[in-house]
Amino acid sequence: MEKTGIIICGSKGRMGGAIISVIPDYGGLLFIGGVDSNYTSYEISEIESGKVSPDKFLTLKEALHSTAGIKNKVVIDFTSKGASLIHAEEAALYNVPIVIGSTGFSESELKTVEGYGKHIPIVLSGNMSLGVNVLLNIVYDASKYLGENYDCEIIETHHKKKKDAPSGTAKMLAGAVAKQRHIDLAEKAVYGRCGDVGEREKDEIGIFSVRAGDVIGEHKVIFAGNEEVIEISHKAISRNNFARGAVKAALWLSGKNKGFYDMRDVLGLNKYE
């Protein structure tokens, strides 16, 4: 059986390293190239006794051109939203599926990536973990059964090097509540509070970001009524959790023709009713 070749954009980053470390656990995959702006030299690929020394490239376009002889391959991208937009376009030009784990996209940028899904299969998700994607359903149902009289606030914590805020996961969680309550998140989201802001409005969804230390990722959703408070939380213990999700997405995409998907499609989770 032919293996699926994996090209990793951001291969020198924390997530890139985590993905590289788990690929050997999947017999159907082969790491064939790393893309990183810090690479200044190239190495020729060698496949000997199952050991791979992947090429190192400055750009995805170079990697896709060099690996043109490998028909079955998928790009996994954990870089930044700006780089990911370029990588999605290049993947579409070369007709190669891509998994995108970058966050911080605007609505118009998401529409751009979605447009590439008309030509190639794409998975884009603010969080690749099974736990977080199940959590979305839990939060949606909690909002549904508790009702709108329970105020919703979200607190997310990440390491001090994370560039965007709030996190993509926090936006997904807030989006689940907004969808259930039939409100426009763009109008009702409050990103932190400072000064004389007045009383909390009924439909507000507060989202607060903490950046400190080397925290991988923690999210807490608070539903507060007048007589009780419910807290639903998720804590990432290892980046391998997200890495394995990205690899699962790559395997899933290798059998698709085209389309724009998220991690809930990959995991077969029920969509919000």
C-alpha positions in Angstrom: 0.0 0.0 0.0 1.4 3.4 -1.0 2.0 5.7 1.9 0.8 9.3 2.2 3.6 11.8 2.1 3.4 14.6 4.7 4.9 18.1 4.2 4.9 20.2 7.3 4.8 24.0 7.2 6.3 25.4 10.3 8.3 22.3 10.9 10.8 24.0 13.2 8.0 25.3 15.5 6.6 23.7 18.6 3.6 22.1 16.8 5.7 21.2 13.8 8.1 19.3 16.0 5.2 17.6 17.8 3.7 16.4 14.5 7.0 15.1 13.3 7.4 13.1 16.5 4.0 11.3 16.1 4.1 10.5 12.4 6.1 7.3 12.9 3.1 6.0 14.9 1.0 5.9 11.8 2.2 3.2 9.3 0.4 4.8 6.4 2.3 8.1 6.6 5.8 9.3 5.5 7.3 12.6 6.4 8.7 13.9 3.1 9.5 17.6 3.7 9.7 20.4 6.2 9.0 24.0 5.3 10.3 26.9 7.4 11.5 30.4 6.7 14.6 29.8 8.9 16.0 27.0 6.6 19.0 28.1 4.7 20.2 24.8 3.3 18.8 21.8 1.6 19.1 18.1 2.1 18.4 15.3 -0.4 15.7 12.9 0.8 16.8 9.4 1.7 14.5 6.5 2.4 16.6 3.7 3.8 15.3 0.9 6.0 12.2 3.0 6.9 14.4 6.0 8.0 13.6 9.3 6.3 15.8 12.4 6.1 13.3 14.9 4.6 14.1 17.8 2.4 14.1 21.2 4.0 12.6 24.1 2.1 12.2 27.8 2.5 8.8 27.8 0.8 5.9 25.4 0.3 6.1 26.0 -3.5 9.6 24.7 -3.5 8.5 21.6 -1.5 5.6 20.9 -3.8 7.7 21.2 -6.9 10.4 19.0 -5.5 8.0 16.3 -4.5 5.9 16.3 -7.7 6.8 12.7 -8.2 4.9 11.7 -5.1 1.3 11.6 -6.1 -0.3 10.9 -2.7 0.6 13.7 -0.3 -0.9 16.2 2.2 0.3 19.5 3.6 0.0 20.2 7.3 0.3 23.9 8.1 0.9 25.3 11.6 2.4 28.7 10.9 0.6 32.1 11.0 -2.5 33.3 9.3 -0.6 35.2 6.7 1.7 32.3 5.8 -1.3 29.9 5.9 -3.2 32.0 3.3 -0.2 31.7 1.0 0.2 28.0 1.6 -3.5 27.3 0.9 -3.2 29.1 -2.4 -0.1 27.2 -3.3 -1.6 23.9 -2.3 -4.6 24.6 -4.5 -2.3 25.5 -7.4 -0.6 22.1 -7.1 -3.8 20.2 -6.3 -2.6 19.0 -2.9 -4.8 18.7 0.2 -4.0 20.9 3.2 -4.7 20.8 6.9 -4.5 24.2 8.5 -4.1 24.7 12.3 -3.3 28.4 12.3 -5.6 30.8 14.1 -6.5 34.5 14.0 -8.3 34.6 10.6 -10.8 37.3 9.9 -14.1 36.5 8.3 -12.9 37.6 4.9 -9.7 35.5 5.2 -11.8 32.5 6.1 -13.9 33.0 3.0 -10.7 33.1 1.0 -9.5 29.8 2.3 -13.0 28.3 1.9 -12.8 29.3 -1.8 -9.8 27.2 -2.3 -11.9 24.3 -1.0 -13.7 24.4 -4.3 -10.5 23.0 -5.9 -8.9 20.9 -3.2 -9.9 19.3 0.1 -9.1 21.5 3.1 -9.4 21.0 6.9 -9.2 24.2 8.9 -9.8 24.2 12.6 -8.9 26.4 15.5 -8.3 23.3 17.6 -7.4 19.8 16.4 -8.0 17.9 19.7 -10.8 15.4 20.1 -11.6 16.7 23.6 -12.1 20.3 22.6 -14.3 19.4 19.6 -16.5 17.2 21.9 -16.5 20.1 24.4 -18.2 22.3 21.7 -21.2 20.0 21.8 -21.2 20.0 25.6 -21.1 23.8 25.7 -23.9 24.0 23.1 -26.1 21.6 25.1 -25.3 23.4 28.4 -26.4 26.7 26.9 -29.5 25.0 25.5 -30.7 23.4 28.7 -29.6 26.2 31.2 -31.2 28.9 29.1 -30.4 32.5 28.3 -30.7 33.6 32.0 -27.3 32.0 32.7 -24.6 34.5 31.8 -21.7 33.0 29.7 -18.1 34.0 30.1 -15.0 32.4 28.6 -11.4 32.5 29.9 -8.5 31.2 27.9 -4.9 30.9 28.9 -1.9 30.3 26.6 1.9 30.6 26.6 3.4 34.1 26.4 4.6 33.6 22.8 1.2 33.1 21.3 0.6 36.1 19.0 -3.2 36.2 18.5 -5.9 36.7 21.1 -8.5 35.5 21.8 -7.5 31.9 20.8 -9.3 30.2 18.0 -10.7 27.7 20.5 -12.2 30.5 22.6 -13.9 31.8 19.4 -15.2 28.4 18.6 -16.6 28.0 22.1 -18.2 31.4 22.0 -19.6 30.6 18.6 -21.3 27.5 19.9 -23.1 29.5 22.6 -24.0 32.3 20.1 -25.4 29.8 17.6 -27.5 28.1 20.3 -28.8 31.5 21.5 -29.4 32.8 18.0 -27.3 35.9 18.5 -24.6 37.6 16.5 -21.3 37.0 18.2 -19.7 39.9 16.4 -22.2 42.2 18.1 -22.4 40.5 21.5 -18.8 39.4 22.2 -17.0 41.5 24.8 -13.2 41.1 24.8 -12.1 42.0 28.3 -13.5 44.8 30.4 -11.9 48.0 31.7 -13.2 51.2 33.2 -16.8 52.3 33.7 -18.4 49.8 31.4 -21.8 49.7 33.0 -23.9 46.7 33.9 -23.4 43.5 32.0 -25.9 43.2 29.1 -28.1 40.1 29.0 -26.7 38.6 25.8 -23.1 39.5 26.3 -20.5 36.7 25.9 -17.3 37.7 27.7 -14.0 36.4 26.3 -10.8 37.0 28.3 -7.2 36.1 27.3 -4.3 35.3 29.6 -0.7 35.0 28.2 1.8 33.7 30.6 4.7 31.2 30.9 4.6 28.1 28.8 0.9 27.1 29.2 0.0 24.9 26.2 -3.7 25.8 26.4 -6.5 26.0 28.9 -10.1 27.0 28.4 -12.9 27.6 30.9 -16.6 28.3 30.0 -18.6 29.7 32.8 -22.4 29.6 33.0 -23.5 31.8 35.9 -27.1 32.0 37.2 -28.4 33.8 40.2 -28.1 30.8 42.5 -25.4 28.6 40.9 -22.4 28.6 38.7 -21.3 25.9 36.3 -17.8 25.7 34.9 -16.7 23.5 32.0 -13.0 23.4 31.3 -10.4 21.7 29.1 -6.6 21.6 29.7 -4.1 20.5 27.1 -1.4 18.4 28.8 0.7 17.8 25.7 1.0 19.3 22.2 0.9 15.7 20.9 -2.9 15.9 21.5 -3.2 18.5 18.7 -0.5 16.8 16.6 -2.4 13.5 16.5 -5.6 15.4 15.5 -3.7 17.1 12.6 -2.4 13.7 11.5 -5.9 12.2 11.7 -7.1 15.1 9.5 -4.3 14.5 7.0 -5.2 10.8 6.7 -8.9 11.7 6.4 -8.2 14.2 3.6 -6.2 11.8 1.6 -9.4 10.1 0.5 -11.3 13.3 -0.4 -11.6 15.1 -3.7 -12.4 18.7 -2.7 -14.3 20.6 0.0 -13.9 22.8 3.0 -14.1 20.9 6.3 -13.4 21.4 10.0 -12.2 18.9 12.7 -15.8 18.0 13.6 -16.1 16.5 10.1 -12.9 14.6 10.5 -14.0 13.1 13.9 -17.6 12.4 12.7 -19.1 14.5 15.5 -22.7 15.6 15.2 -23.3 19.1 14.0 -25.2 21.5 16.3 -29.0 21.0 15.9 
